[in-house]
Amino acid sequence: MVSFAAGLLVFVGLFASSPAYAGENEWTYVGLYPEMVTDIIVHPNNPNILYVSAYDVFYDTTCEGGIFKTTDHGLTWDTLGFRHYRVNDLALDPQHPETLWAACDMAGAWRSTNGGASWENRSNGLPLGGADWLGAVYIAVSPFEPDLLMCAGTSAYAPLGWLCRTTDGGEQWRWVVFDWPRRPFNKVEFDSLSLGRVFADDPAEEIIWVSEDSGSVFHAISAPDYIDDFALDPFRRDWLWCIGPYSFLYSPDAGSTWVEPDTSFPPNPYWGQLVRVSPVRISTIYATDYLRVYQSDDDGLTWLELAEGWQIGNIKAMSVGVGFPIELWAGIHGLLSYTVVDTSNAAQLTGSQTLVVGSELYPNPASGVFYLDFSLVPLSSTFSLYNVLGQRVLSVPLPKSNGVHAIHLPGTLPSGIYFGVFSQAQSLETISMKANRIAVVK
């Protein structure tokens, strides 16, 4: 494995304890030139660990593309010894974050179970190559079953493609059969809020496909426009966000109906746009128009261009961190960048009966406790903590008084992702419940 230093041009203030933070609300160059970044994965338990995939901008025998890893927040990068001219996508097993998957065009699917130190090919059954140059472009791991994966493929020369499924961790892949065979697919995603639900997009026909049985059978839901990208809302079940060259839309009912919150967005009709939903703040959306990045804090009604320090380029990848301060990472031709877009670690209140639990690292170097700040009607309230298997590990009754209240998380909790749920109840009826992710790091 080879390590090398990455260039750094940073703007973040208030965080002198970490050299990778150098300013607030400004883009920071963190190296990897001249790689064409295709995906960015932030480790769910440690924000200093990132994985980045890339492909060679020259498409030659030098194989400058590959998979890169940093354990120091982008100060240095390791090539992991995995070099391939076109790595299109990465996926992390949410239950076992040391297990990483990669979709590598005609080299197929690859798996590492030790954080990228070694790799094995897991492509048996994938329809790769041939006269149509069919390659793997996207891979997804079920958040409920680690051995259940979906892999999508497409051709660079024709509107052809495939979608495959494995239930044994890649020992054998099998085609998913559709009404229209050999459709091109750009993306496939498991729904973390709905067991068994999977979405896939078909950009050639303006269709989104959905499965309710973990990817065995799909049916089509019509999208109102050409789709470049879609994202699932981590807070609201059935909410689906879509972006294309001429529209930004969301569906609150898994694609049955669509809403266009701002008819003027996106401002520039480019192809290849991206949308991401914040995993730590409800109603916060990030989107691109291929050349620029925008943020909305009101479900797409209004937008702010994140322009400070940005170097215009074709944006190929974007990812949002899971902790505080909130970080947005973006990859363009030869550049990996991020911005700190919020420094708050308090919970966010929306309405009189709904609390969104804020996310922070625990133990927090500054406090060591988890804080809730709320204003409520005088009803019984409870804060509960669940692990990724849905098992409740903590339940705390909350006082009816307004203000900041400290929640002491058990010191015996292992590292991992947990879900904090705030609920109000009158008799046996739950009248509000919102969940948010909490990263526990030791």
FITI-783561 format. One line per 10 residues: their letters; for each residue y, z, x of C-alpha. Coordinates in pm, 1 decimal, padded with zeros to 6 digits. Each point is the difference from the previous one (the first is absolute). Example, Ala and Ser with C-alpha at 12.3 -4.5 7.8 and 13.67 -1.06 7.14 Angstrom:
2
as) -00450.0/00780.0/01230.0; 00344.0/-00066.0/00137.0;
# end
This chain:
442
mvsfaagllv) 00000.0/00000.0/00000.0; 00351.0/-00082.1/00119.5; 00312.9/00202.8/-00067.3; 00350.7/-00130.2/00039.6; 00350.6/00122.9/-00074.3; 00186.8/-00131.4/-00301.1; 00371.4/-00072.9/-00004.6; 00201.0/00249.7/-00202.6; 00335.8/-00034.7/-00170.7; 00037.4/00292.4/-00235.2;
fvglfasspa) 00249.4/00138.9/-00251.1; -00089.2/00327.0/-00174.6; 00190.9/00330.0/00030.9; -00096.6/00357.4/-00079.1; -00348.1/-00028.0/00152.4; 00046.0/00066.6/00369.7; -00348.1/00155.3/00021.2; -00160.6/-00344.4/-00010.9; 00116.8/-00273.7/00240.6; -00112.4/-00272.0/-00241.3;
yagenewtyv) 00256.8/00106.5/-00260.3; 00351.8/-00100.9/00100.2; 00202.5/-00039.7/-00318.7; 00006.0/-00001.2/-00374.7; 00002.7/-00311.5/-00218.0; -00008.0/-00249.0/00285.1; -00269.2/-00232.1/00130.7; -00164.3/00075.4/00334.1; -00173.9/-00244.8/00231.9; -00333.7/00136.9/00121.9;
glypemvtdi) -00142.0/-00290.6/00194.9; -00311.3/-00219.6/-00032.3; 00190.8/-00316.6/00088.1; -00101.6/-00285.7/-00043.0; -00273.3/00094.0/-00246.8; 00019.1/-00130.7/-00356.6; -00067.9/00324.6/-00188.4; -00220.8/-00045.2/-00308.8; -00072.1/00357.2/-00111.7; 00103.7/00358.9/00074.3;
ivhpnnpnil) -00211.1/00308.0/-00075.3; 00146.2/00350.8/00030.2; -00261.6/00270.6/00051.8; -00001.6/00218.6/-00315.1; -00026.5/00327.2/00192.8; 00211.6/-00074.4/00306.4; 00317.9/-00211.1/-00025.1; 00001.8/-00050.7/00377.7; -00315.9/-00214.0/-00023.0; 00038.9/-00360.4/-00113.8;
yvsaydvfyd) -00222.2/-00305.7/00007.7; 00151.8/-00348.3/00006.6; -00173.2/-00335.4/-00036.7; 00145.6/-00325.8/00129.3; -00084.1/-00360.3/00068.7; 00095.0/-00222.5/00285.6; 00323.3/-00188.0/-00063.0; -00118.3/-00283.4/00227.2; -00352.3/-00043.1/-00147.6; -00140.5/-00067.5/00344.8;
ttceggifkt) -00284.5/00129.6/00211.5; 00198.7/00297.5/00132.4; -00089.7/00196.0/-00316.8; 00318.9/00204.2/00010.0; -00068.4/00130.8/-00350.2; -00214.3/00302.6/-00068.8; 00017.9/00363.1/-00110.8; 00236.6/00252.1/00156.1; 00018.9/00378.6/-00027.9; 00265.1/00257.4/00081.2;
tdhgltwdtl) -00051.6/00376.7/00004.9; 00360.1/00085.1/00095.1; 00194.4/-00158.2/-00283.6; 00048.6/-00335.1/00168.2; 00101.9/00103.3/00350.7; -00314.8/-00156.6/00147.5; -00265.5/-00232.4/-00142.4; -00369.3/-00046.6/00077.7; -00168.6/-00339.0/-00045.7; -00331.1/00176.2/-00086.2;
gfrhyrvndl) -00181.2/-00279.5/00183.5; -00008.2/-00200.1/-00323.9; 00159.8/-00340.7/00053.8; -00024.2/-00276.4/-00255.2; 00247.5/-00278.1/-00060.1; 00034.2/00078.0/-00371.6; -00048.6/00349.5/-00145.2; 00132.9/-00021.3/-00355.7; -00046.0/00344.3/-00151.1; -00102.9/00361.5/00060.9;
aldpqhpetl) -00138.5/00269.7/-00229.8; -00056.0/00370.3/00060.9; -00271.8/00200.8/-00173.1; 00202.6/00269.4/-00183.8; -00291.2/00246.2/00007.8; -00081.7/-00063.9/00367.6; 00328.0/-00106.0/00167.2; -00171.7/-00066.0/00333.5; -00177.2/-00292.4/-00167.3; 00206.0/-00318.3/00021.6;
waacdmagaw) -00077.0/-00348.3/-00133.8; 00148.5/-00334.1/00104.8; -00001.1/-00346.4/-00160.6; 00000.8/-00253.4/00282.8; 00021.2/-00348.3/-00147.1; -00316.4/-00192.6/00089.9; -00127.7/00293.6/00209.2; -00047.4/00187.7/-00328.3; -00006.2/00375.5/-00060.9; -00010.3/00256.9/00279.8;
rstnggaswe) -00040.0/00377.7/-00012.1; 00086.3/00286.6/00230.7; -00117.9/00354.0/-00074.2; 00180.4/00165.4/00291.8; 00366.7/-00083.3/-00045.5; -00024.6/-00343.5/00159.2; -00179.0/00098.8/00321.0; -00288.4/-00237.3/-00077.6; -00067.4/-00270.0/-00259.2; -00296.6/-00162.9/-00172.9;
nrsnglplgg) -00013.5/-00319.6/-00202.7; -00090.2/00061.8/-00366.1; 00022.6/-00355.7/-00138.7; -00352.3/-00067.2/-00124.4; 00034.2/-00208.0/-00317.9; 00368.2/-00090.2/00032.8; 00053.3/-00378.0/-00053.9; 00192.3/-00068.2/00320.0; 00097.3/-00324.9/00168.9; -00128.9/-00336.9/-00117.0;
adwlgavyia) 00198.2/-00317.0/-00055.8; 00262.9/00189.7/-00203.2; 00066.3/00259.6/00271.2; -00055.0/00293.5/-00232.5; 00099.8/00329.7/00160.0; 00028.4/00370.2/-00087.8; 00360.2/00088.7/-00083.4; -00019.0/00338.7/-00174.9; -00232.9/00299.9/-00009.1; 00008.8/00316.9/-00212.3;
vspfepdllm) -00199.9/00324.3/-00001.9; -00068.8/00193.6/-00319.6; 00171.7/00341.4/00000.0; -00300.5/00137.6/-00190.6; -00298.8/-00162.4/00174.6; 00035.8/-00062.7/00376.8; -00280.7/-00259.7/00006.0; 00158.5/-00204.9/-00280.6; 00236.1/-00268.7/00132.8; 00154.4/-00326.6/-00114.1;
cagtsayapl) 00087.9/-00286.3/00233.6; 00212.6/-00299.1/-00098.8; 00009.0/-00338.3/00168.5; 00193.4/-00323.5/-00021.6; 00039.4/-00335.5/00173.3; 00298.3/-00106.6/00204.2; -00043.3/-00360.7/-00113.6; -00094.8/00005.9/-00370.5; 00035.4/00220.5/-00311.4; -00347.0/00143.3/00057.4;
gwlcrttdgg) -00124.8/00346.9/00068.7; -00241.0/00277.7/-00085.1; -00028.6/00367.8/-00087.5; -00296.8/00203.3/00124.3; -00125.6/00352.3/-00059.5; -00222.3/00238.9/00192.8; -00148.2/00329.5/-00114.7; -00167.8/00090.6/00329.8; 00286.8/00005.2/00246.4; -00023.5/-00366.5/00094.4;
eqwrwvvfdw) -00373.0/-00024.8/00057.4; 00001.5/-00278.1/-00260.0; 00290.3/-00171.2/-00178.2; -00044.6/-00182.6/-00330.7; 00226.3/-00246.3/-00177.2; 00186.5/00114.4/-00308.5; -00040.6/-00271.0/-00263.2; 00304.7/-00108.1/-00201.4; 00058.1/-00243.9/-00284.1; 00173.7/-00218.3/00262.5;
prrpfnkvef) -00211.8/00002.3/00314.8; 00141.1/-00019.4/00350.5; 00351.2/00115.5/-00088.2; 00235.3/00100.5/00284.9; 00078.9/00370.6/00016.5; 00283.8/00155.7/00197.4; -00064.1/00365.7/-00079.7; -00247.9/00240.8/-00158.0; 00073.0/00367.5/-00070.0; -00192.2/00299.2/-00138.5;
dslslgrvfa) 00189.7/00216.5/-00248.9; 00005.3/00357.9/00131.6; 00094.6/00136.2/-00344.8; -00270.8/-00180.6/-00200.4; -00361.3/00029.3/00106.5; -00162.3/-00344.3/00005.6; 00315.5/-00208.5/-00038.5; 00071.1/-00277.1/00253.2; 00278.9/-00260.8/00003.5; 00006.8/-00338.0/00177.4;
ddpaeeiiwv) 00261.7/-00273.6/-00006.8; -00041.2/-00376.6/-00030.6; 00332.1/-00153.3/00110.1; -00108.5/-00356.0/-00069.7; -00028.0/00057.6/-00376.1; 00251.4/00286.1/-00055.3; -00283.7/00230.9/-00100.6; -00091.4/00358.0/00081.8; -00366.0/00093.4/-00032.8; -00111.2/00351.1/-00096.7;
sedsgsvfha) -00339.0/00169.2/00006.8; -00089.1/00323.4/-00177.9; -00346.9/00034.7/00157.4; 00081.6/00035.7/00371.4; 00023.6/-00373.8/00063.0; -00321.5/-00128.9/-00156.2; 00170.1/-00198.9/-00277.6; 00363.9/-00112.3/-00021.3; 00209.5/-00132.2/-00286.6; 00337.6/-00171.5/00021.5;
isapdyiddf) 00336.1/00137.6/-00108.6; 00285.7/-00247.6/-00000.4; 00297.5/00063.2/00222.2; 00335.1/-00141.4/-00116.2; 00083.6/-00164.4/00330.7; -00138.4/-00100.9/00337.8; -00113.7/00315.6/00183.6; 00056.8/00058.5/00368.8; -00107.5/00363.8/-00000.2; -00088.7/00290.2/-00227.8;
aldpfrrdwl) -00016.6/00378.6/00038.7; -00152.2/00282.9/-00202.7; 00211.3/00301.6/-00090.3; -00143.7/00316.3/00162.1; 00151.8/00227.3/-00266.8; -00035.5/-00182.0/-00330.9; -00333.9/-00124.2/-00116.3; -00005.6/-00363.1/-00120.5; 00332.3/-00084.3/00169.2; -00012.9/-00325.5/00196.3;
wcigpysfly) 00287.4/-00150.6/00200.0; 00025.9/-00373.0/00082.4; 00242.6/-00213.5/00196.9; 00039.1/-00374.2/00038.6; 00267.1/-00245.2/00113.8; 00181.3/00011.7/-00332.9; -00076.1/00336.2/-00158.6; -00077.2/00367.5/00049.6; -00202.8/00154.9/-00281.1; -00207.8/00299.1/-00093.0;
spdagstwve) -00263.6/00066.2/-00262.4; -00039.0/00353.1/-00144.6; -00333.4/-00087.9/-00162.6; -00213.5/-00162.9/00271.7; 00131.7/-00351.4/-00066.4; 00005.8/-00017.5/-00380.0; 00381.0/-00020.0/-00008.7; 00262.7/-00061.8/00267.1; 00355.5/00125.9/00056.3; 00266.6/-00157.7/00223.1;
pdtsfppnpy) 00239.8/00287.8/00080.7; 00254.8/-00206.1/00197.5; 00018.6/-00372.5/-00069.6; 00210.0/-00056.3/00313.7; -00268.3/00129.8/00236.0; -00124.6/-00131.9/00235.6; 00330.7/-00153.0/00110.8; -00157.0/-00276.5/00210.8; -00293.5/-00210.2/-00127.7; -00222.4/00009.2/00306.9;
wgqlvrvspv) -00379.0/-00011.4/00008.7; -00207.8/00276.6/00152.3; 00187.0/00300.5/-00137.8; -00141.0/00354.0/00003.6; 00018.4/00306.6/-00226.0; -00095.4/00359.6/00081.1; 00020.9/00319.9/-00207.2; 00093.0/00327.5/00166.2; -00298.3/00238.7/00017.1; 00232.5/00303.2/00006.0;
ristiyatdy) 00286.3/-00078.3/-00242.5; -00046.1/-00116.8/-00354.9; 00201.5/-00309.4/-00106.9; 00078.9/-00097.2/00362.2; -00095.2/-00360.5/00074.1; 00036.1/-00211.2/00314.5; 00005.2/-00378.7/-00009.1; 00083.3/-00294.6/00222.4; 00139.0/-00347.8/-00054.5; -00187.2/-00117.6/00311.9;
lrvyqsdddg) 00301.2/00055.9/00226.4; 00142.2/00337.1/-00112.4; -00116.7/00337.6/-00131.5; 00129.0/00173.8/-00314.2; -00044.8/00342.8/-00157.9; 00021.4/00105.0/-00365.3; -00007.8/00363.5/-00116.7; 00006.7/-00080.1/-00373.0; -00304.7/-00219.7/-00060.1; 00173.6/-00320.8/00101.4;
ltwlelaegw) 00315.6/00026.4/-00211.3; 00225.6/00006.2/00306.1; -00064.3/-00087.9/00365.1; 00138.9/00090.4/00341.1; -00047.2/-00228.1/00299.9; -00125.7/00195.6/00302.6; 00207.5/-00202.3/00241.4; 00109.8/00240.0/00272.8; -00158.0/-00103.3/00329.2; -00219.4/-00264.2/-00164.2;
qignikamsv) -00088.0/-00314.8/00192.5; -00061.7/-00283.6/-00244.3; -00347.6/-00145.3/00019.8; -00291.0/-00110.7/-00213.8; -00141.6/00329.1/-00130.2; -00376.8/-00006.6/00005.1; -00087.6/00367.4/-00051.7; 00148.8/00319.3/-00141.2; -00127.5/00355.8/-00036.6; 00141.8/00331.2/-00123.0;
gvgfpielwa) -00090.0/00330.3/00165.9; -00146.7/00292.0/-00195.3; 00205.6/00289.8/00142.0; 00358.8/00109.4/00053.1; 00227.1/-00136.2/00127.5; -00098.3/-00310.8/-00194.7; -00060.0/-00299.4/00224.5; -00015.0/-00367.6/-00081.7; -00171.7/-00220.9/00255.0; 00043.0/-00378.2/00002.6;
gihgllsytv) -00155.4/-00269.2/00214.2; 00153.9/-00340.7/00071.8; -00051.7/-00267.4/00264.9; -00023.5/00201.1/00318.7; 00150.2/00322.6/-00137.6; -00121.4/00322.7/-00155.8; 00280.5/00206.4/-00153.1; 00054.2/00303.3/-00217.9; 00272.9/00197.3/-00165.9; 00026.3/00359.8/-00112.9;
vdtsnaaqlt) 00124.8/-00032.3/-00355.3; -00000.4/00362.2/-00112.3; 00001.3/00339.5/00170.3; -00061.0/00222.2/-00302.0; -00317.0/00206.8/-00032.8; 00078.6/00148.4/-00340.4; -00169.9/-00090.1/-00324.6; 00177.9/-00247.2/-00226.2; 00071.6/00081.6/-00365.2; 00002.4/-00275.3/-00262.8;
gsqtlvvgse) 00078.8/00101.0/-00356.5; -00029.8/00343.0/-00158.9; -00378.6/00027.0/-00008.7; -00128.6/-00205.2/00290.9; -00006.7/00103.5/00362.8; -00107.2/-00226.7/00284.2; -00144.6/00211.7/00275.7; 00150.5/-00086.6/00335.6; -00212.2/-00084.0/00301.4; 00024.4/00160.8/00341.5;
lypnpasgvf) -00210.3/00083.2/00301.4; -00162.4/00342.9/-00001.7; 00027.7/00216.0/00195.9; 00359.5/-00116.7/00020.5; 00148.5/00070.5/00345.0; 00316.1/00127.4/-00171.1; -00135.9/00199.9/-00294.8; -00378.4/00027.7/-00029.0; 00010.7/00002.5/-00380.7; 00023.3/-00256.6/-00277.5;
yldfslvpls) 00311.6/00014.7/-00219.0; 00058.3/-00098.1/-00361.3; 00350.1/-00030.9/-00144.0; 00012.6/-00047.7/-00375.7; 00187.8/00050.0/-00325.4; -00227.5/00043.9/-00300.9; -00018.8/00095.9/-00362.8; -00149.8/00352.6/-00034.2; -00368.8/-00091.1/-00016.1; -00298.7/00106.4/00205.3;
stfslynvlg) -00017.7/-00202.6/00321.6; -00270.9/-00042.4/00261.9; -00023.1/-00164.7/00340.5; -00351.1/-00120.3/00093.4; -00129.4/-00159.7/00317.3; -00292.3/-00247.1/-00002.4; -00192.2/-00163.4/00282.7; -00086.8/-00372.2/00008.3; -00327.0/00070.1/-00184.9; 00193.0/00140.7/-00296.7;
qrvlsvplpk) -00102.6/00359.9/00070.3; 00267.9/00261.8/-00064.1; 00053.3/00217.5/00306.3; 00306.8/00195.9/-00114.3; 00164.6/00097.8/-00329.4; 00323.6/00200.3/-00005.8; 00192.7/00113.9/-00310.8; 00371.3/-00063.3/00041.0; 00288.2/00217.9/-00118.4; 00206.3/-00125.1/-00293.7;
sngvhaihlp) 00325.7/00047.6/00191.0; 00178.9/-00299.9/00150.5; 00054.3/-00042.2/00369.6; -00199.3/-00034.1/00321.0; -00346.7/00153.9/-00001.4; -00230.1/00024.5/00300.2; -00369.0/-00092.6/-00023.3; -00215.8/00138.8/00280.0; -00284.5/-00243.9/00065.4; -00329.6/00154.2/00119.1;
gtlpsgiyfg) -00033.0/00009.2/00376.8; -00366.4/-00095.8/-00035.1; 00078.5/-00348.3/-00136.5; -00143.2/-00273.3/00225.3; 00220.7/-00288.8/00104.6; 00020.0/-00282.9/-00250.2; 00179.7/-00142.8/-00301.1; 00038.7/00222.3/-00304.8; 00160.0/-00054.7/-00337.8; 00249.8/00250.2/-00133.8;
vfsqaqslet) 00021.1/00010.9/-00379.5; 00270.5/00176.0/-00199.4; -00073.6/00058.7/-00367.4; 00166.3/00167.8/-00295.6; -00205.0/00104.5/-00297.4; 00059.4/00144.1/-00341.7; -00323.1/00142.0/-00143.0; -00264.1/-00252.9/00112.5; 00223.9/-00307.8/00007.8; 00118.9/-00131.4/00333.1;
ismkanriav) 00339.3/-00156.6/-00058.1; 00073.7/-00119.6/00352.0; -00186.5/-00060.4/00321.0; 00095.6/-00185.1/00315.9; -00188.8/-00018.5/00327.2; 00107.3/-00066.5/00355.0; -00176.8/-00012.8/00333.6; 00019.4/00287.3/00245.3; -00104.8/-00060.4/00358.2; -00159.0/00311.2/00153.2;
vk) 00011.5/-00019.4/00378.7; -00126.9/00263.3/00244.1;
# end
